[in-house]
């Protein structure tokens, strides 16, 4: 082991002790009965760990290429995390998808339910939840006093989520969690009483946080959701692990969307000859063979398709370790609208999982839209990328295997994986191909809308869609543009727009990340010529682990 590996291993141990919620999320055992300190001191302790570790890393001279990549990856990630903390972004973060409270609520989804030890851990964590809410309240209140606040709209939307989590007629999350624990087997009476009491207290604390957001914090929130160029630049660099020209990327978004919509029209013609895209969509939606009623039936369909992809790609197009050949598809116990992947535990006792938090009111699913989603979240997307990294102990240190995540790298790879499955013939069905292109146009639209709204840019006067030329972007125009260029239910699309407005820079990381992955592959093909081997390229790239896209390009150029 090199010196960087020693620093990385020490960091993981110290971090897990400071962030028990994070430890459970990445599959580190031994912290499952505790919650992370969400007070200002808790955030400061994690930032101080990053600061000390960066100082230690700066003194290291890598012994080889493997250690060089590890040092570059860790320095880049911790440096940007510290910059965001120093800028007040972490302690003030309130939005519909990413906050300390979302992480705290979400960790319960990953915990085992069966057995007295599991039930006791859940009871202990639930009992600690009201204190965590109080700590987080103190943190965002303190951040607001220092001038760091999220947008008022995001606070009110998060309050609605807390309403749903605590409403007996809706998600009813905490009592529902206790019901799921009891469904796994007999729970001793005393432990059952602890679970019930903890669920009641957690429900009250959740509802209380909604009231705090509405009554105290929202009046202090920013009226405008746009964050401006300086804040956006830092957010973009964090999510991409790369510096990009925001104005060039914005212009490219229009070009890419126009290209994709041209390809959609050609694909639609294969479904309804001479018809429009909307006519092709209507025909697909009317096809009983492409529709599944009920969440459980849809989950089973996802499971079968995900496993089929694993079985067929292993050994042919990818080297898939045995531990990675298991994936679970799940319906989340909340209705927030997100689709996401969670990685396996360190020992693979918990497999990698694909989750869908289905919005309220949706109980029918079009498979043609979601084939590409399964490839994105499963194999060769996130599951292959993340889970195989956990296996590579001979190549990657513990921080790289468990803690490193860069949205542009990960989401860019998953979007690249969707396109790759088309190359490999898995989207020859024109309906499935249209679903992939629809997802791609959605991601391209997000590049335009996210950058445009947060920088309040002018809509190009010569834009290929004739959309409000010369006007400045607003959330209202963002909604109009998304509805014109995507085919998603309004419930899901409204969540997405709120997500962009509250999480600047993250949504473009998919398409911009894919762009950089495609360029890295093209560069490798140009360097190696006839010796280029696609399977070998994928293996070498994935074996680097997650890292920022600028360090990725540098590392791939040295291979």
Secondary structure, DSSP 8 states (H G I E B T S, - for coil): --HHHHHHHHHHHHHHHH-HHHHHHHT--S-TT-----SHHHHHHHHHHHHHHHHHHHT---SSHHHHHHHHHHHHHHHHHHHHHHTTTTTT--SSS-SHHHHHHHGGGGS--SSHHHHHHHHHHHHHHHHHHHHHHHHHHHHHHTT---BHHHHHHHHHHHHHHH-TTTT-HHHHHHHHHHHTS---HHHHHHHHHHHHHHHHHHHHHHHHIIIIIGGGSBS-----HHHHHHHHHHHHTS---HHHHHHHHHHHHHHHHHHHHHHHHHHSTT--HHHHHHHHHT-GGGEEESHHHHHHHHHHHHHHHHHHHBTTTB---GGGS-EEEEE-SS-S--EEEE---TTSSS-EEEEE---TT--EEEHHHHHHHHHHHSTTTHIIIIIHHHH-TTTS-HHHHHT---HHHHHHHHHHHHHHHHHTTTT-SHHHHHHHHHHHHHHHHHHHHHHHHHHT-B--TT-TT--STT-B--HHHHHHHHHHH----HHHHHHHHHHHHHSTTTTTHHHHHHHHHHHHHHHHHHHHGGG--HHHHHHHHHTT-S--HHHHHHHHHT-
